[in-house]
Amino acid sequence: MDHPEATNANAWTVYGAHHVERGTQVPDVKEISWGFWPDGRAADVLGDVRGRRVADLGSGLGRHAAHLALAHGAVVDAVEASPTQHERAAARYAGVPGLRLVLADAVDHLRRADPYEVIYSVHGFAYIDPHRLLPAVAGALVPGGRLVFSVLHTDSDGQGPSSTVTARPQILPLAGGGQLTVQMWVLAPELWQDLLEEYGLVVERIDTLDAPDEDVPTSCRLFHVRRRTRVTSRNRTADPPPPNTALGVGAILHGPRGLLLGRHRRGTWELPGGSVERGESLTGTAAREVKEETGCTVREEDVELLGLLLDEVRGTVRATVAAVITAWDGEPGDQPGESVGDWRWWPLDRLPDGLFIPSAQCLTTWRPGLPIEHPPARLHPLHPGDTSASRGEEA
């Protein structure tokens, strides 16, 4: 069985080809309709977008994006994964000032795009796995940036939302007869809110959008969301450390593409690193852990130790050494048997929420100005040229 997103990509490609063959015209819009009907909310819910970087995810025919660029002066990337829908949009709106039509998977685009001040979507979120989409959205928003999106709540058959994060079949009708089957994440608002908050996004308001005809059960929800202005961190396990593992190293790899972080199976984002093994040097630990977790090769002489961080978890003292890797060979990738993977390069101005606390502490030791929230740790600098190495400071 195809993955739900593969099913959706195929269905929307067929849908677009169907309309290309029919010669269906692409009419302009005078306002954004967040439901499947005029709802009176228009583009005002996005705030003042003049001159701002905006992304329209699942932009379809590009009509809303073109309207924002032309009528509101926004600089809009209209991101659409279906080549036939993109073809229809390009035939109508190519060359519109302030509008860029992008043929790409939304998540892939967000991971490599410059940060946006506003991201929005009209019904597009329900076609992408939220656990894949939402961290990419959070990472692509500037701190404090706005996210607005509408999703199906109750369909035309009266079927309500799901209480689990699973896709279900929905019907996509074709003009002139016939239909396609798509897979949609039609989730309860409380579940959407939990997911958004899990990935560092704050829900400000959820609007109900009901069909104007009382006999039609179709209903949508409109989410008003912001990215937090500061990056959050998550705690370690409360389990006591096994013998000889209370001392660890966090390795900072930063280059032109950003900062390297991986996702732990528990959900935290972490630097490469781990515990010092018996008889091992701190620089040796950093080099070994980077190799084991990412596949990249590091020489010990290319490891710069910044400082020793001391804090405690339920009465157990934990010690972490922050280390900067000044040179490495290879491209990071998932390694067999490791608990951390999905290695990505993150720009420093849009680090993900949910950082592992020791990684967060290492990062603010390296760059004190980073807007990361974490419990304080006692810092003992280790840099060779730092005369304060003997005194403890808070990081």
Order of alpha helices (4+ residues) and beta strands (2+ residues): alpha-beta-alpha-beta-alpha-beta-alpha-beta-alpha-beta-beta-beta-alpha-beta-beta-beta-beta-beta-beta-beta-beta-alpha-beta-beta-beta-beta-alpha-beta-beta
